[in-house]
Amino acid sequence: MNILVIFASHRLGGKNIEIENAMHEYSDHFNFNFVHLADNRIEGCISCHCCGKVGYCVLPRNENDNFQKIFEEMIDADAIFIISPVYATIPSRLTALFERLTSVLFDTGRINTDDNPLLNKRAAFFLTSLAEFVTSHQ
């Protein structure tokens, strides 16, 4: 099973590394692809509605915007884990990702259809804190 793990924190290291290392212990059963939003820029949606005409977000794909790359990784994954710190309600890059996902899926008319590439995708949202991270091996 291919699992895309999106770390929403604006910080690199810390709990993200602890969680990533713990997940590596299960790499014989799962293929993890880790995306750290701290390493990725995602511009906010500008509500141009062009995605509805062409079928994808038209904002330029470059080193300053990785939305399309992450969206394609979400489509390719069997499951998506989003891991976000509790020190921020919703980190701004995660908000931008959600904004753009909503616009692309809504404006293309795929949000509530069988043509939605994220429909029935297994997903989980985890919140992390500064408390010690503990894993359970079963």
TIMI-2910 file (N, C-alpha, C, CB; in pm, 1 decimal, decimal comma, always signed):
<rs>
+----------+----------+----------+----------+----------+----------+----------+----------+----------+----------+----------+----------+------+
!      n_x !      n_y !      n_z !     ca_x !     ca_y !     ca_z !      c_x !      c_y !      c_z !     cb_x !     cb_y !     cb_z ! resn !
+----------+----------+----------+----------+----------+----------+----------+----------+----------+----------+----------+----------+------+
!    +84,6 !   -116,8 !     +0,0 !     +0,0 !     +0,0 !     +0,0 !    +89,6 !   +123,7 !     +0,0 !    -96,5 !     -0,6 !   +122,0 !  Met !
!    +61,2 !   +216,9 !    -89,6 !   +134,9 !   +343,0 !    -98,2 !    +64,2 !   +448,9 !    -15,1 !   +148,6 !   +389,6 !   -245,4 !  Asn !
!   +136,2 !   +502,6 !    +82,4 !    +78,4 !   +602,3 !   +171,8 !   +155,2 !   +733,2 !   +156,7 !    +81,0 !   +553,3 !   +319,4 !  Ile !
!    +82,3 !   +837,7 !   +121,2 !   +139,0 !   +971,6 !   +116,0 !   +122,3 !  +1033,9 !   +253,8 !    +70,9 !  +1058,9 !     +4,9 !  Leu !
!   +232,5 !  +1075,7 !   +313,1 !   +230,8 !  +1138,6 !   +445,0 !   +267,5 !  +1285,2 !   +426,0 !   +329,7 !  +1067,0 !   +545,1 !  Val !
!   +172,0 !  +1373,1 !   +454,6 !   +193,3 !  +1516,5 !   +439,5 !   +211,8 !  +1577,7 !   +577,5 !    +74,7 !  +1583,5 !   +364,3 !  Ile !
!   +330,6 !  +1630,8 !   +602,2 !   +357,8 !  +1701,0 !   +727,0 !   +325,4 !  +1848,0 !   +705,0 !   +506,8 !  +1681,4 !   +773,3 !  Phe !
!   +228,7 !  +1900,5 !   +779,2 !   +179,8 !  +2036,0 !   +758,6 !   +260,2 !  +2142,0 !   +832,9 !    +37,1 !  +2044,1 !   +800,3 !  Ala !
!   +346,4 !  +2101,0 !   +921,9 !   +422,5 !  +2196,7 !  +1001,9 !   +511,2 !  +2284,6 !   +913,9 !   +507,9 !  +2123,1 !  +1105,5 !  Ser !
!   +530,5 !  +2407,8 !   +958,7 !   +621,8 !  +2499,6 !   +890,1 !   +765,5 !  +2475,8 !   +935,0 !   +581,6 !  +2645,9 !   +916,3 !  His !
!   +783,3 !  +2388,2 !  +1030,6 !   +916,1 !  +2359,0 !  +1084,5 !   +965,2 !  +2224,4 !  +1034,2 !   +914,2 !  +2360,9 !  +1238,1 !  Arg !
!  +1093,4 !  +2216,8 !  +1009,1 !  +1155,4 !  +2089,2 !   +973,5 !  +1214,9 !  +2027,5 !  +1098,8 !  +1264,4 !  +2107,6 !   +863,5 !  Leu !
!  +1222,5 !  +1895,4 !  +1100,1 !  +1280,8 !  +1826,5 !  +1214,8 !  +1179,2 !  +1803,0 !  +1324,3 !  +1397,1 !  +1905,3 !  +1269,5 !  Gly !
!  +1226,7 !  +1792,4 !  +1447,2 !  +1139,1 !  +1776,4 !  +1563,1 !  +1051,6 !  +1653,2 !  +1556,5 !  +1052,7 !  +1896,4 !  +1577,8 !  Gly !
!   +924,5 !  +1672,5 !  +1589,9 !   +828,0 !  +1562,0 !  +1593,1 !   +811,4 !  +1496,7 !  +1456,0 !   +692,6 !  +1612,0 !  +1642,9 !  Lys !
!   +823,4 !  +1576,1 !  +1350,2 !   +809,3 !  +1518,4 !  +1215,8 !   +910,5 !  +1406,5 !  +1193,6 !   +826,7 !  +1627,2 !  +1108,2 !  Asn !
!  +1034,1 !  +1428,9 !  +1233,9 !  +1138,4 !  +1327,3 !  +1216,6 !  +1109,4 !  +1206,2 !  +1303,8 !  +1277,2 !  +1385,1 !  +1250,3 !  Ile !
!  +1064,1 !  +1229,2 !  +1426,5 !  +1029,5 !  +1116,9 !  +1514,2 !   +919,2 !  +1031,7 !  +1451,5 !   +984,9 !  +1168,2 !  +1652,8 !  Glu !
!   +818,1 !  +1096,7 !  +1398,6 !   +705,8 !  +1024,7 !  +1337,9 !   +752,1 !   +951,9 !  +1212,0 !   +589,9 !  +1121,9 !  +1304,4 !  Ile !
!   +829,8 !  +1020,8 !  +1129,8 !   +880,4 !   +958,7 !  +1007,5 !   +965,9 !   +836,0 !  +1039,4 !   +961,9 !  +1060,2 !   +926,1 !  Glu !
!  +1052,5 !   +847,3 !  +1138,3 !  +1135,9 !   +733,0 !  +1178,1 !  +1051,0 !   +617,5 !  +1228,0 !  +1235,5 !   +774,6 !  +1286,5 !  Asn !
!   +946,2 !   +647,1 !  +1304,3 !   +857,0 !   +541,4 !  +1353,1 !   +785,8 !   +472,7 !  +1236,2 !   +753,3 !   +599,6 !  +1452,1 !  Ala !
!   +747,5 !   +550,1 !  +1135,5 !   +680,1 !   +491,3 !  +1019,3 !   +773,9 !   +403,1 !   +937,9 !   +622,9 !   +601,1 !   +930,5 !  Met !
!   +901,8 !   +438,6 !   +934,7 !   +999,4 !   +356,7 !   +862,0 !  +1004,7 !   +214,1 !   +916,9 !  +1138,7 !   +420,8 !   +869,7 !  His !
!   +970,8 !   +196,6 !  +1043,5 !   +969,4 !    +62,7 !  +1102,7 !   +864,5 !    -27,8 !  +1036,6 !   +942,5 !    +72,2 !  +1253,2 !  Glu !
!   +768,5 !    +32,7 !   +966,1 !   +662,9 !    -43,9 !   +899,2 !   +681,7 !    -46,7 !   +747,7 !   +526,1 !    +14,8 !   +933,0 !  Tyr !
!   +800,4 !     -9,9 !   +701,6 !   +824,5 !     -1,1 !   +557,1 !   +824,3 !   -137,0 !   +487,8 !   +956,3 !    +67,5 !   +531,5 !  Ser !
!   +830,7 !   -245,2 !   +563,3 !   +819,3 !   -376,6 !   +499,4 !   +674,6 !   -407,4 !   +461,9 !   +873,7 !   -485,8 !   +592,2 !  Asp !
!   +577,5 !   -334,2 !   +518,5 !   +436,1 !   -352,8 !   +487,5 !   +377,3 !   -238,9 !   +404,3 !   +358,0 !   -367,0 !   +615,2 !  His !
!   +436,5 !   -120,6 !   +417,3 !   +382,3 !     -1,9 !   +351,2 !   +493,1 !    +75,3 !   +281,4 !   +310,2 !    +88,4 !   +452,4 !  Phe !
!   +457,4 !   +138,5 !   +170,7 !   +548,9 !   +226,5 !   +100,5 !   +508,9 !   +370,2 !   +133,6 !   +546,7 !   +200,1 !    -54,3 !  Asn !
!   +592,2 !   +437,8 !   +211,6 !   +562,0 !   +574,2 !   +253,6 !   +630,3 !   +674,3 !   +161,4 !   +605,6 !   +596,9 !   +399,2 !  Phe !
!   +557,2 !   +777,6 !   +125,5 !   +611,5 !   +891,2 !    +52,8 !   +588,5 !  +1012,7 !   +142,3 !   +544,0 !   +908,5 !    -90,5 !  Asn !
!   +695,8 !  +1074,4 !   +188,9 !   +686,2 !  +1184,8 !   +284,0 !   +697,8 !  +1318,9 !   +212,6 !   +794,6 !  +1172,5 !   +391,6 !  Phe !
!   +602,6 !  +1407,4 !   +241,1 !   +604,9 !  +1543,6 !   +188,9 !   +600,3 !  +1637,5 !   +308,5 !   +485,3 !  +1570,5 !    +89,7 !  Val !
!   +700,4 !  +1721,8 !   +316,9 !   +705,8 !  +1822,1 !   +422,7 !   +667,2 !  +1955,8 !   +361,1 !   +848,3 !  +1828,7 !   +489,4 !  His !
!   +553,9 !  +2011,2 !   +403,2 !   +511,1 !  +2138,7 !   +346,9 !   +610,4 !  +2250,4 !   +379,0 !   +372,7 !  +2175,3 !   +399,2 !  Leu !
!   +693,3 !  +2231,9 !   +481,6 !   +797,8 !  +2330,1 !   +511,9 !   +898,1 !  +2339,6 !   +396,7 !   +870,5 !  +2292,9 !   +643,0 !  Ala !
!   +910,8 !  +2233,3 !   +319,0 !  +1000,3 !  +2230,7 !   +202,2 !   +928,3 !  +2267,2 !    +73,5 !  +1063,2 !  +2093,5 !   +187,6 !  Asp !
!   +799,6 !  +2291,6 !    +80,4 !   +719,5 !  +2315,2 !    -39,5 !   +640,2 !  +2443,9 !    -26,1 !   +625,1 !  +2197,4 !    -65,8 !  Asn !
!   +637,5 !  +2518,8 !   -131,2 !   +554,2 !  +2638,4 !   -136,5 !   +425,4 !  +2603,5 !   -208,3 !   +627,7 !  +2756,0 !   -207,4 !  Arg !
!   +316,0 !  +2654,1 !   -157,7 !   +186,9 !  +2638,7 !   -224,3 !   +118,8 !  +2774,1 !   -217,5 !    +98,3 !  +2525,1 !   -157,8 !  Ile !
!   +101,8 !  +2835,3 !   -331,8 !    +36,2 !  +2964,8 !   -337,2 !   -112,4 !  +2946,7 !   -310,5 !    +59,8 !  +3033,2 !   -473,7 !  Glu !
!   -175,4 !  +3046,0 !   -253,5 !   -318,9 !  +3041,8 !   -229,6 !   -396,4 !  +3052,3 !   -359,7 !   -360,1 !  +3153,2 !   -135,1 !  Gly !
!   -515,9 !  +2999,8 !   -359,8 !   -603,2 !  +3006,6 !   -476,9 !   -637,5 !  +3152,8 !   -504,7 !   -732,9 !  +2922,1 !   -455,4 !  Cys !
!   -637,0 !  +3191,6 !   -631,3 !   -671,6 !  +3329,3 !   -667,9 !   -813,2 !  +3338,0 !   -724,5 !   -571,1 !  +3383,9 !   -769,9 !  Ile !
!   -888,7 !  +3229,9 !   -716,8 !  -1028,6 !  +3225,0 !   -760,5 !  -1047,7 !  +3271,8 !   -904,6 !  -1113,6 !  +3309,6 !   -668,7 !  Ser !
!   -957,0 !  +3230,5 !   -991,3 !   -968,1 !  +3269,5 !  -1132,4 !  -1068,4 !  +3181,2 !  -1206,9 !   -830,6 !  +3261,8 !  -1200,7 !  Cys !
!  -1100,7 !  +3063,9 !  -1150,9 !  -1195,0 !  +2966,5 !  -1206,5 !  -1149,6 !  +2909,3 !  -1341,3 !  -1331,3 !  +3030,8 !  -1222,3 !  His !
!  -1024,1 !  +2933,2 !  -1379,7 !   -972,3 !  +2877,7 !  -1505,5 !   -960,2 !  +2726,2 !  -1499,1 !   -836,2 !  +2938,8 !  -1538,6 !  Cys !
!   -939,9 !  +2671,9 !  -1379,6 !   -926,4 !  +2526,9 !  -1366,6 !  -1052,7 !  +2456,2 !  -1415,4 !   -897,1 !  +2488,5 !  -1220,6 !  Cys !
!  -1166,7 !  +2522,0 !  -1401,8 !  -1291,7 !  +2463,8 !  -1449,8 !  -1297,4 !  +2451,7 !  -1600,2 !  -1407,3 !  +2545,4 !  -1402,7 !  Gly !
!  -1222,5 !  +2536,8 !  -1667,7 !  -1220,3 !  +2533,6 !  -1814,3 !  -1117,8 !  +2435,9 !  -1869,4 !  -1192,0 !  +2671,3 !  -1868,3 !  Lys !
!  -1001,1 !  +2424,8 !  -1800,6 !   -892,5 !  +2341,6 !  -1853,8 !   -874,6 !  +2209,1 !  -1779,1 !   -763,3 !  +2418,8 !  -1849,3 !  Val !
!   -935,5 !  +2194,9 !  -1660,7 !   -930,3 !  +2068,4 !  -1588,3 !   -818,6 !  +2055,5 !  -1487,3 !   -918,7 !  +1959,4 !  -1683,9 !  Gly !
!   -738,0 !  +2160,6 !  -1468,9 !   -630,9 !  +2158,7 !  -1370,3 !   -602,1 !  +2302,2 !  -1328,0 !   -502,5 !  +2089,8 !  -1427,0 !  Tyr !
!   -529,9 !  +2318,6 !  -1219,4 !   -497,3 !  +2453,2 !  -1171,3 !   -397,5 !  +2517,4 !  -1267,7 !   -439,1 !  +2448,6 !  -1025,7 !  Cys !
!   -426,4 !  +2639,1 !  -1309,2 !   -342,7 !  +2706,2 !  -1408,9 !   -231,5 !  +2791,4 !  -1347,8 !   -428,7 !  +2792,8 !  -1496,6 !  Val !
!   -227,1 !  +2803,7 !  -1215,2 !   -117,0 !  +2879,6 !  -1157,2 !    +13,9 !  +2811,6 !  -1196,7 !   -130,8 !  +2889,8 !  -1001,5 !  Leu !
!   +116,2 !  +2889,0 !  -1229,2 !   +239,5 !  +2830,9 !  -1280,7 !   +304,9 !  +2732,6 !  -1184,8 !   +336,1 !  +2939,6 !  -1313,3 !  Pro !
!   +352,3 !  +2623,4 !  -1242,3 !   +422,8 !  +2521,5 !  -1165,6 !   +570,6 !  +2558,7 !  -1166,5 !   +399,1 !  +2377,1 !  -1224,7 !  Arg !
!   +625,0 !  +2591,3 !  -1051,4 !   +765,6 !  +2628,7 !  -1042,2 !   +814,8 !  +2604,5 !   -901,0 !   +786,7 !  +2776,0 !  -1082,8 !  Asn !
!   +938,1 !  +2646,4 !   -873,1 !   +994,7 !  +2622,2 !   -740,0 !   +918,6 !  +2697,2 !   -631,1 !  +1141,6 !  +2662,9 !   -737,4 !  Glu !
!   +837,0 !  +2793,4 !   -671,6 !   +758,7 !  +2868,1 !   -573,7 !   +617,7 !  +2812,7 !   -556,1 !   +751,2 !  +3012,9 !   -614,3 !  Asn !
!   +583,9 !  +2707,6 !   -627,2 !   +450,6 !  +2650,2 !   -613,6 !   +452,7 !  +2502,9 !   -651,4 !   +349,5 !  +2726,6 !   -700,4 !  Asp !
!   +426,7 !  +2417,0 !   -554,2 !   +430,9 !  +2271,8 !   -575,7 !   +294,5 !  +2206,8 !   -562,9 !   +526,0 !  +2207,8 !   -477,8 !  Asn !
!   +186,6 !  +2284,0 !   -579,2 !    +53,4 !  +2226,8 !   -563,3 !    +31,7 !  +2108,3 !   -656,6 !    -52,6 !  +2332,8 !   -588,6 !  Phe !
!    +56,0 !  +2126,6 !   -785,5 !    +24,9 !  +2021,7 !   -882,4 !   +102,6 !  +1894,2 !   -853,4 !    +54,8 !  +2069,8 !  -1023,7 !  Gln !
!   +228,2 !  +1907,0 !   -814,7 !   +310,9 !  +1790,7 !   -779,7 !   +248,8 !  +1715,0 !   -662,6 !   +455,3 !  +1834,7 !   -744,6 !  Lys !
!   +209,8 !  +1787,9 !   -557,8 !   +151,0 !  +1724,2 !   -439,8 !    +14,0 !  +1665,1 !   -473,2 !   +138,6 !  +1825,6 !   -324,2 !  Ile !
!    -64,8 !  +1735,4 !   -553,5 !   -195,6 !  +1684,4 !   -596,1 !   -179,4 !  +1552,8 !   -671,1 !   -268,4 !  +1787,9 !   -684,9 !  Phe !
!    -82,7 !  +1544,9 !   -761,5 !    -58,2 !  +1420,2 !   -834,9 !    -14,0 !  +1308,8 !   -741,4 !    +47,4 !  +1441,9 !   -943,3 !  Glu !
!    +65,4 !  +1341,6 !   -639,9 !   +105,8 !  +1240,9 !   -541,4 !    -14,9 !  +1193,1 !   -461,1 !   +213,8 !  +1297,7 !   -446,6 !  Glu !
!   -109,3 !  +1283,6 !   -432,8 !   -231,4 !  +1245,1 !   -362,2 !   -313,9 !  +1148,6 !   -448,7 !   -315,3 !  +1370,9 !   -325,5 !  Met !
!   -322,6 !  +1177,2 !   -576,1 !   -398,3 !  +1091,3 !   -667,9 !   -334,8 !   +953,3 !   -676,1 !   -406,0 !  +1154,8 !   -808,3 !  Ile !
!   -202,3 !   +946,6 !   -680,6 !   -131,3 !   +819,3 !   -694,8 !   -130,9 !   +734,7 !   -567,8 !    +10,1 !   +845,3 !   -736,9 !  Asp !
!   -152,7 !   +797,6 !   -453,4 !   -146,4 !   +725,9 !   -325,7 !   -271,2 !   +641,5 !   -302,8 !   -128,7 !   +824,6 !   -210,2 !  Ala !
!   -252,4 !   +532,2 !   -228,9 !   -365,9 !   +450,9 !   -185,2 !   -431,0 !   +512,2 !    -61,7 !   -321,0 !   +306,4 !   -155,6 !  Asp !
!   -349,6 !   +581,3 !    +18,1 !   -398,8 !   +645,3 !   +139,7 !   -319,0 !   +773,3 !   +162,5 !   -387,7 !   +549,3 !   +262,8 !  Ala !
!   -382,0 !   +866,8 !   +232,1 !   -319,0 !   +995,4 !   +260,5 !   -327,1 !  +1021,0 !   +410,0 !   -386,7 !  +1110,8 !   +180,5 !  Ile !
!   -211,5 !  +1045,9 !   +471,1 !   -205,2 !  +1086,3 !   +611,5 !   -162,5 !  +1232,4 !   +613,6 !   -105,6 !   +995,5 !   +694,8 !  Phe !
!   -237,5 !  +1314,6 !   +682,7 !   -199,4 !  +1454,0 !   +702,2 !   -168,0 !  +1469,8 !   +850,5 !   -313,4 !  +1553,9 !   +655,1 !  Ile !
!    -46,9 !  +1515,5 !   +878,2 !     -1,1 !  +1529,5 !  +1016,0 !    +24,8 !  +1677,2 !  +1041,4 !   +127,4 !  +1443,6 !  +1043,4 !  Ile !
!    -49,1 !  +1733,2 !  +1136,8 !    -42,9 !  +1876,9 !  +1161,2 !    -19,6 !  +1904,6 !  +1308,8 !   -171,5 !  +1945,5 !  +1113,8 !  Ser !
!    +60,5 !  +2004,7 !  +1338,2 !    +83,7 !  +2040,6 !  +1478,7 !    -37,6 !  +2111,7 !  +1536,7 !   +208,5 !  +2129,7 !  +1492,1 !  Pro !
!    -50,8 !  +2103,7 !  +1667,9 !   -162,2 !  +2171,7 !  +1733,7 !   -128,3 !  +2315,2 !  +1771,1 !   -203,8 !  +2095,4 !  +1857,5 !  Val !
!     -3,3 !  +2359,1 !  +1748,7 !    +30,8 !  +2497,6 !  +1781,9 !    -27,9 !  +2595,9 !  +1681,8 !   +181,6 !  +2514,6 !  +1788,0 !  Tyr !
!    -79,9 !  +2546,4 !  +1571,5 !   -145,0 !  +2631,9 !  +1472,5 !   -279,5 !  +2568,4 !  +1439,7 !    -56,3 !  +2649,8 !  +1342,9 !  Ala !
!   -383,2 !  +2649,8 !  +1427,8 !   -514,7 !  +2592,3 !  +1398,1 !   -508,2 !  +2511,2 !  +1269,8 !   -621,8 !  +2703,0 !  +1386,4 !  Thr !
!   -477,1 !  +2574,3 !  +1160,1 !   -446,0 !  +2504,2 !  +1035,5 !   -331,2 !  +2582,2 !   +972,9 !   -572,6 !  +2494,2 !   +937,7 !  Ile !
!   -214,2 !  +2521,9 !   +961,2 !   -101,0 !  +2594,3 !   +903,3 !   -133,8 !  +2648,9 !   +763,9 !    +21,5 !  +2502,8 !   +895,9 !  Pro !
!    -77,4 !  +2764,0 !   +730,6 !   -113,8 !  +2835,5 !   +608,0 !    -88,6 !  +2755,1 !   +481,3 !    -37,9 !  +2964,4 !   +600,4 !  Ser !
!    +16,9 !  +2676,6 !   +475,4 !    +42,5 !  +2598,3 !   +353,6 !    -58,9 !  +2485,3 !   +338,9 !   +185,4 !  +2540,8 !   +355,4 !  Arg !
!   -103,3 !  +2430,0 !   +449,8 !   -207,9 !  +2328,1 !   +443,7 !   -339,2 !  +2392,6 !   +400,9 !   -224,0 !  +2256,6 !   +580,7 !  Leu !
!   -366,9 !  +2513,2 !   +451,3 !   -486,4 !  +2586,2 !   +409,3 !   -482,1 !  +2611,5 !   +259,1 !   -498,8 !  +2719,5 !   +486,1 !  Thr !
!   -367,2 !  +2653,7 !   +207,9 !   -352,7 !  +2678,7 !    +63,7 !   -374,2 !  +2550,1 !    -15,8 !   -213,2 !  +2737,6 !    +32,4 !  Ala !
!   -321,6 !  +2437,5 !    +33,5 !   -342,1 !  +2309,1 !    -33,7 !   -490,3 !  +2275,1 !    -39,2 !   -264,3 !  +2197,1 !    +38,0 !  Leu !
!   -560,3 !  +2289,0 !    +73,2 !   -704,1 !  +2260,5 !    +77,5 !   -782,1 !  +2353,9 !    -14,8 !   -756,7 !  +2272,9 !   +221,0 !  Phe !
!   -745,7 !  +2482,3 !    -14,4 !   -811,1 !  +2580,0 !   -102,8 !   -801,0 !  +2538,0 !   -248,9 !   -748,9 !  +2719,1 !    -84,4 !  Glu !
!   -680,4 !  +2507,8 !   -289,4 !   -657,1 !  +2473,4 !   -430,1 !   -724,7 !  +2341,6 !   -465,2 !   -506,3 !  +2464,9 !   -459,6 !  Arg !
!   -719,9 !  +2243,2 !   -374,9 !   -789,4 !  +2115,5 !   -400,0 !   -938,3 !  +2139,7 !   -421,0 !   -767,5 !  +2016,6 !   -282,5 !  Leu !
!   -997,0 !  +2218,4 !   -332,4 !  -1140,2 !  +2247,1 !   -341,9 !  -1172,7 !  +2315,5 !   -473,3 !  -1185,8 !  +2334,4 !   -224,7 !  Thr !
!  -1094,0 !  +2416,0 !   -510,4 !  -1120,3 !  +2488,0 !   -635,3 !  -1107,9 !  +2397,3 !   -756,6 !  -1024,9 !  +2605,4 !   -649,5 !  Ser !
!  -1000,0 !  +2321,9 !   -764,2 !   -979,7 !  +2234,3 !   -880,5 !  -1092,0 !  +2131,4 !   -890,5 !   -842,9 !  +2162,8 !   -871,6 !  Val !
!  -1128,3 !  +2070,2 !   -779,7 !  -1231,9 !  +1966,9 !   -784,0 !  -1370,9 !  +2026,0 !   -804,1 !  -1229,3 !  +1884,9 !   -656,4 !  Leu !
!  -1398,0 !  +2142,9 !   -744,7 !  -1529,2 !  +2205,6 !   -759,4 !  -1546,0 !  +2266,1 !   -898,7 !  -1548,9 !  +2313,6 !   -652,3 !  Phe !
!  -1449,3 !  +2347,9 !   -939,8 !  -1461,9 !  +2418,8 !  -1067,3 !  -1457,9 !  +2324,6 !  -1187,4 !  -1351,6 !  +2521,8 !  -1080,2 !  Asp !
!  -1394,9 !  +2209,3 !  -1172,7 !  -1395,3 !  +2112,1 !  -1283,3 !  -1520,5 !  +2024,5 !  -1278,9 !  -1268,9 !  +2023,6 !  -1278,0 !  Thr !
!  -1604,2 !  +2045,4 !  -1177,2 !  -1728,1 !  +1969,3 !  -1166,1 !  -1709,4 !  +1827,8 !  -1115,7 !  -1795,3 !  +1964,9 !  -1297,6 !  Gly !
!  -1593,2 !  +1799,2 !  -1054,6 !  -1564,0 !  +1662,5 !  -1010,2 !  -1578,2 !  +1641,8 !   -860,3 !  -1425,7 !  +1625,1 !  -1051,4 !  Arg !
!  -1610,6 !  +1746,7 !   -784,3 !  -1603,1 !  +1735,4 !   -638,7 !  -1700,2 !  +1630,5 !   -583,1 !  -1631,8 !  +1870,6 !   -575,1 !  Ile !
!  -1819,9 !  +1619,8 !   -635,5 !  -1918,2 !  +1523,7 !   -584,6 !  -1956,7 !  +1421,4 !   -690,3 !  -2042,9 !  +1596,3 !   -535,5 !  Asn !
!  -1857,8 !  +1378,9 !   -767,0 !  -1886,1 !  +1282,6 !   -873,5 !  -1792,7 !  +1163,3 !   -863,4 !  -1873,0 !  +1348,7 !  -1011,5 !  Thr !
!  -1822,7 !  +1060,6 !   -940,0 !  -1734,9 !   +944,4 !   -946,3 !  -1604,6 !   +976,3 !  -1017,8 !  -1805,1 !   +829,3 !  -1015,7 !  Asp !
!  -1597,7 !  +1091,1 !  -1084,4 !  -1477,2 !  +1133,1 !  -1155,3 !  -1377,0 !  +1203,7 !  -1063,9 !  -1514,4 !  +1224,3 !  -1269,9 !  Asp !
!  -1410,3 !  +1221,0 !   -937,7 !  -1320,1 !  +1284,8 !   -841,3 !  -1203,4 !  +1189,2 !   -814,9 !  -1395,5 !  +1320,9 !   -707,1 !  Asn !
!  -1079,3 !  +1230,3 !   -845,7 !   -965,9 !  +1138,9 !   -828,4 !   -933,5 !  +1107,9 !   -682,6 !   -844,4 !  +1196,9 !   -894,2 !  Pro !
!   -992,2 !  +1181,8 !   -589,3 !   -967,8 !  +1155,0 !   -447,9 !  -1085,2 !  +1084,3 !   -380,4 !   -938,1 !  +1284,5 !   -375,7 !  Leu !
!  -1189,6 !  +1056,1 !   -458,2 !  -1307,2 !   +989,6 !   -404,0 !  -1270,8 !   +851,7 !   -349,9 !  -1416,2 !   +977,8 !   -511,2 !  Leu !
!  -1320,8 !   +820,9 !   -232,2 !  -1299,1 !   +692,4 !   -164,8 !  -1152,7 !   +665,0 !   -131,3 !  -1351,6 !   +580,8 !   -250,8 !  Asn !
!  -1071,6 !   +769,3 !   -134,2 !   -931,2 !   +755,5 !    -96,1 !   -926,3 !   +742,9 !    +55,7 !   -844,7 !   +877,4 !   -146,5 !  Lys !
!   -852,2 !   +647,3 !   +104,9 !   -835,3 !   +635,7 !   +249,5 !   -754,1 !   +755,4 !   +296,9 !   -765,6 !   +500,8 !   +288,7 !  Arg !
!   -799,7 !   +817,0 !   +404,9 !   -731,7 !   +935,3 !   +456,1 !   -744,5 !   +941,9 !   +607,2 !   -788,4 !  +1062,8 !   +392,0 !  Ala !
!   -644,9 !  +1004,3 !   +668,6 !   -647,4 !  +1025,9 !   +813,5 !   -578,5 !  +1157,9 !   +843,2 !   -578,5 !   +908,1 !   +890,3 !  Ala !
!   -627,9 !  +1226,1 !   +943,2 !   -571,3 !  +1353,6 !   +986,7 !   -523,9 !  +1334,5 !  +1129,8 !   -676,0 !  +1471,4 !   +975,5 !  Phe !
!   -394,7 !  +1358,6 !  +1152,8 !   -337,2 !  +1341,5 !  +1285,3 !   -288,6 !  +1476,7 !  +1336,8 !   -221,2 !  +1238,5 !  +1282,7 !  Phe !
!   -311,5 !  +1503,0 !  +1463,9 !   -260,8 !  +1623,5 !  +1527,9 !   -147,2 !  +1585,0 !  +1620,8 !   -373,0 !  +1697,8 !  +1605,1 !  Leu !
!    -40,7 !  +1663,4 !  +1617,7 !    +73,7 !  +1634,9 !  +1704,2 !    +93,6 !  +1750,1 !  +1801,2 !   +202,2 !  +1611,1 !  +1620,7 !  Thr !
!   +156,4 !  +1717,9 !  +1913,0 !   +185,6 !  +1819,9 !  +2012,0 !   +331,3 !  +1803,1 !  +2055,1 !    +88,2 !  +1810,0 !  +2134,4 !  Ser !
!   +372,3 !  +1882,5 !  +2150,2 !   +510,1 !  +1872,3 !  +2199,5 !   +529,6 !  +1754,5 !  +2293,7 !   +549,7 !  +2000,2 !  +2269,9 !  Leu !
!   +420,1 !  +1686,2 !  +2326,1 !   +429,9 !  +1570,1 !  +2412,7 !   +513,3 !  +1462,6 !  +2345,0 !   +290,3 !  +1516,2 !  +2448,3 !  Ala !
!   +567,8 !  +1374,1 !  +2422,7 !   +653,5 !  +1268,8 !  +2367,9 !   +573,9 !  +1175,9 !  +2277,9 !   +719,8 !  +1188,8 !  +2480,8 !  Glu !
!   +633,4 !  +1144,4 !  +2164,3 !   +569,0 !  +1055,2 !  +2067,0 !   +600,0 !   +911,3 !  +2104,6 !   +616,9 !  +1085,8 !  +1921,2 !  Phe !
!   +497,0 !   +828,1 !  +2113,3 !   +514,2 !   +689,1 !  +2153,3 !   +449,5 !   +600,7 !  +2048,1 !   +453,1 !   +662,6 !  +2294,1 !  Val !
!   +517,2 !   +494,6 !  +2010,1 !   +458,2 !   +400,6 !  +1916,1 !   +426,4 !   +271,1 !  +1987,5 !   +551,9 !   +375,3 !  +1796,9 !  Thr !
!   +330,3 !   +202,1 !  +1934,5 !   +290,9 !    +72,7 !  +1989,2 !   +318,4 !    -32,8 !  +1883,0 !   +140,1 !    +71,9 !  +2032,7 !  Ser !
!   +396,1 !   -131,0 !  +1915,9 !   +429,2 !   -238,6 !  +1821,0 !   +344,0 !   -359,1 !  +1852,8 !   +580,6 !   -275,5 !  +1826,4 !  His !
!   +259,7 !   -394,6 !  +1755,6 !   +170,8 !   -509,8 !  +1777,8 !   +196,5 !   -616,1 !  +1675,4 !    +23,8 !   -468,1 !  +1773,4 !  Gln !
+----------+----------+----------+----------+----------+----------+----------+----------+----------+----------+----------+----------+------+
</rs>
